[in-house]
Amino acid sequence: MQNNRASMFIPYKSLKGFDDYIVQKEKIIVERKELFEDTLIELDYKLKSIQIGDIITIIYKNHDYIKLTGKVSNINFNNKSIQIVKELIPTKDIIKIDECYSSIK
């Protein structure tokens, strides 16, 4: 009787591959962009002004150029990385910081 009861709580997935499709659609791919010296200086300034809890929109390189919006959950200047929600992104891969909303404290 316990085996039948456990099977009632197994999720039913009527559409195979739908979860993978949703994950793929979450990524917004943008065109490649060249970085010039003034852009790098501006990017460095914006990176240094970001704090944990801020909501930012960035474009970074990960095979393709991806646009991601989310809450900054960790910044590590020693490892040169920033974590937005669960995505850990090396700062060298960041192409642009579009928006930055400071957290209210």
N, C-alpha and C positions, 0 to 999 in steps of 0.2 A: 504494500500500500504506500510506503514511503517513496518508492521509485516513481509512481504515478504522480504523487503530489509534487515532487521536485520538477518533473517535466512540465508542470503547469507554469512554472516561473521562468522557463527558458524563453528568451525573446524570439519572436517569429519574424523572419526577414523575408518578405515576399519578393523584394527586388534585389537580386544578387548583384553586387558591385555598386550599389547605390551609395554606400558609405564612402567608397573610394572616389566616386564621382563628385560627391560633396566636398571632400578634402581638396580635390584638384580644382574645383571651382572657387575655393576660398582664396587661391593665389591670383593676384592681379598682375599680369605680365606687362611691362612697359618697355619702350624702346631704349636702346643703348645710348648713353650720354657720355661725352668727353668731359673730363675734369681739367679745368685750368687753375692756375695758381690762386687767383682771387676766389674761386669757388672752394678750393681746399681750405683757405683761410676762414671763409664764412662757415664752412662745415665744421671745422675745428672749434670755432667759437660756439656754435650751437651745441656741439657735443659736450663741451665743458659746462654749459648752462643747464643741461638736463639733470633732473633730480628723480629719485625713485618716487613713483606715484604719478608722475606726469603722463599725460596721454599724448602720444606723438604719432605722426605719420611719416614713415621713411621709405626710401627706395634703396634696395640693396641687391647685390649680385649673389645669386645662388644658381648656377648654370644659366638661368634667365635673370632678367632684372625684375624684381618683385616689389610691389607696393604693399606695405603692411601698416595697419593702424592698430594701436593697442596701448596698454598701460605698461610703463617701465617698471619691471619687478626687480631688476638688479643692474648695477653698473660696476664693472671691474676695470679700473684703469691699469692695473698691473698686467692682466691678461689681455687687455685691449679688446673688451667685449661688452656688449649691452644685451640685456635680456628683456624682450617684450613679451609679456604673458609667459608662454613656455618656449618661445623661439629664441635661441642663443645666437647672436649675430656678431661676428668679428667686426670691429670698427673699421678695419681696412676695406671691408666689403660694402660699406655704406656709401651710396652715391649722393643722396640728397635727403635732407630733413625738410619735409613740406610744412608740417604744422606742429606746434607744441603748445599744449594747454597745461599750465602749471597746476599742480594739486593744491587744493585749499587746505590749509592747516589751521 
